[in-house]
Amino acid sequence: MQHVRAACTITYRILPPKKLLHNSKTLSLTHKQGAMATSSSCFTSPLNSGIFSKHQTNLPPSSSALVTCFTRRSPISLRSVPRPVVVAAAANAVEVEKPAVAKTPSKVLPFRVGHGFDLHRLEPGYPLIIGGIDIPHERGCEAHSDGDVLLHCVVDAILGALGLPDIGQIFPDSDPKWKGAASSVFIKEAVRLMDEAGYELGNLDATLILQRPKLSPHKETIRDNLSLLLGADPSVVNLKAKTHEKVDSLGENRSIAAHTVVLLMKK
């Protein structure tokens, strides 16, 4: 016979539904077909878990341990049954929110793959910066930093491959020091974390999605600058540009988006 023991245990007493008591030693729990009352003491429960159905009882507020009650489907007798039912609980549990911290991945893998995505609105009066290059256009990215959608998604892809928090957690837009910051700062930090973890860039493939302007005249300049920021050979950095066929905000020249996939290799 298996029994379940707990540091603080509970004794079960079976009461008819119409004779439940509520005094200093008994907490009454009601049910239309039967009930169980509990009192504090040390015990090993012999009750059969097979004859009870789970039922979370609404208990009055208490600083003591919370109790989950199992009640029978039909009236129950005073006879003990030899299989254990458990019930136990943590008192005053508090969920603690931990700050995001960039850490070196604990598991060493020969390869790591990451995907990044970013999207920004295009508004008049802002510069359009892609891959660290200022592209002439009547609209630019509205963002907390310089709004470089390509560099942002590259950073996210590298962080994702390393199993680290995303760019918004490491460089939160609630922090005034990143207001208007050049996204090259974020790239340099991502490269530092990659190097610290013992990885190097295997290859990178990025896709830019925007209706206007056409990026064909700027693609090689953008790719060369991105390679320079990453400290990688241009042959392992690929850049594509697509329109959105005039569909939704991307196709209406109201936003710009980018996807990036990176492969990291162990040094």
Residue pairs with C-beta under 8 A, 6 or more apart in sequence:
1 82
1 83
2 83
2 84
3 44
3 45
3 46
3 84
4 44
4 45
4 84
4 86
5 44
6 86
6 88
8 40
8 65
8 88
9 41
9 42
9 43
9 44
9 45
9 88
10 38
10 39
10 40
10 41
10 43
10 45
10 67
10 87
10 88
11 38
11 39
11 40
11 41
11 43
12 36
12 37
12 38
12 43
12 45
12 47
13 26
13 36
13 37
13 38
13 39
14 34
14 36
14 37
14 76
14 77
14 78
15 21
15 28
15 35
15 36
15 37
16 34
16 75
17 30
17 31
17 32
17 33
17 34
17 35
20 26
20 28
20 29
20 30
20 35
20 37
21 28
21 37
22 28
25 39
25 40
26 37
26 38
26 39
27 37
27 38
27 39
27 59
27 60
27 67
28 35
28 37
29 35
29 36
29 37
29 38
29 57
29 59
29 69
29 71
31 55
31 71
33 71
33 72
33 73
33 74
33 75
34 71
34 72
34 74
34 75
34 76
35 71
36 69
36 70
36 71
38 67
38 69
40 64
44 84
45 84
45 85
45 86
45 87
46 80
46 81
46 82
46 83
46 84
47 70
47 80
47 81
47 83
47 84
47 85
48 81
48 82
48 83
48 85
49 70
49 83
49 84
49 85
49 86
50 83
51 72
51 73
51 76
51 81
52 70
52 71
52 72
52 85
53 70
53 71
53 72
53 73
54 68
54 70
55 69
55 70
55 71
56 68
56 69
57 67
57 68
57 69
57 71
59 66
59 67
63 91
63 92
64 91
65 88
65 89
65 90
65 91
66 89
66 90
66 91
67 87
67 88
67 89
68 87
68 88
68 89
69 87
70 85
70 87
100 165
100 169
100 170
101 165
102 159
102 164
102 165
102 170
102 193
103 164
104 162
104 193
104 196
104 197
105 112
105 162
105 163
105 164
105 197
108 198
108 266
109 266
110 265
110 266
111 202
111 263
111 264
111 265
111 266
112 161
112 162
112 163
112 199
112 263
112 264
113 161
113 261
113 262
113 263
113 264
114 156
114 157
114 158
114 159
114 160
114 161
114 162
114 261
114 262
114 264
115 156
115 157
115 160
115 259
115 260
115 261
116 152
116 153
116 154
116 155
116 156
116 157
116 158
116 159
116 160
116 258
116 259
116 260
116 261
116 262
117 153
117 156
117 257
117 258
117 259
117 260
118 149
118 150
118 152
118 153
118 156
118 257
118 258
119 149
119 255
119 256
119 257
119 258
120 141
120 142
120 143
120 147
120 149
120 255
120 256
120 257
121 141
121 142
121 249
121 254
121 255
122 128
122 139
122 140
122 141
122 142
122 210
122 253
122 254
122 255
122 256
123 139
123 140
123 141
123 142
124 138
124 139
124 140
125 140
126 139
126 140
126 141
126 142
126 147
127 134
127 140
127 141
127 146
127 147
128 134
128 135
128 136
128 137
128 139
128 140
128 141
128 213
128 256
129 135
129 140
129 141
129 146
129 147
129 148
129 183
130 148
130 149
130 150
130 208
130 215
130 218
130 222
130 256
131 148
131 150
131 151
131 222
131 223
131 225
131 226
131 239
132 148
132 151
132 182
132 183
132 184
132 222
132 225
132 226
132 229
133 218
133 221
133 222
133 225
135 213
135 215
135 218
136 213
137 212
137 213
139 253
140 147
141 147
141 148
141 149
141 256
143 173
144 173
144 178
144 179
144 180
145 152
145 171
145 173
145 178
145 179
145 180
145 181
145 182
145 183
145 186
146 180
146 181
146 182
146 183
147 183
148 182
148 183
149 208
149 256
149 257
149 258
150 206
150 208
150 222
150 226
150 239
150 258
150 260
151 183
151 184
151 186
151 187
151 226
151 229
152 167
152 183
152 186
152 258
153 206
153 258
153 259
153 260
154 187
154 190
154 204
154 206
154 226
154 230
154 260
154 262
155 167
155 183
155 186
155 187
155 189
155 190
156 166
156 167
156 260
157 204
157 260
157 261
157 262
158 190
158 191
158 193
158 194
158 262
158 264
159 165
159 166
159 167
159 170
159 190
159 193
160 166
161 194
161 199
161 262
161 263
161 264
162 193
162 194
162 197
162 199
162 264
164 170
164 193
167 186
170 189
171 178
171 181
171 186
171 189
172 178
184 229
187 229
187 230
188 229
191 229
191 230
191 231
194 200
194 201
194 264
198 266
198 267
199 264
199 265
199 266
199 267
200 264
200 265
200 267
201 230
201 231
201 232
201 236
201 262
201 263
201 264
201 265
202 236
202 262
202 263
202 264
202 265
203 236
203 237
203 238
203 262
203 263
204 226
204 230
204 232
204 236
204 237
204 238
204 260
204 261
204 262
204 263
205 238
205 240
205 260
205 261
206 226
206 237
206 238
206 239
206 240
206 258
206 259
206 260
206 261
207 240
207 241
207 242
207 258
207 259
207 260
208 215
208 239
208 240
208 241
208 242
208 256
208 257
208 258
209 241
209 242
209 243
209 244
209 250
209 256
209 257
209 258
209 259
210 241
210 243
210 244
210 250
210 253
210 255
210 256
210 257
211 243
211 244
211 246
211 250
211 251
211 252
211 253
212 253
214 241
215 222
215 241
216 241
219 239
219 241
222 239
223 234
223 237
223 238
223 239
224 234
226 237
226 239
227 233
227 234
227 236
227 237
230 237
243 251
244 250
244 251
245 251
246 252
249 255
250 256
250 257
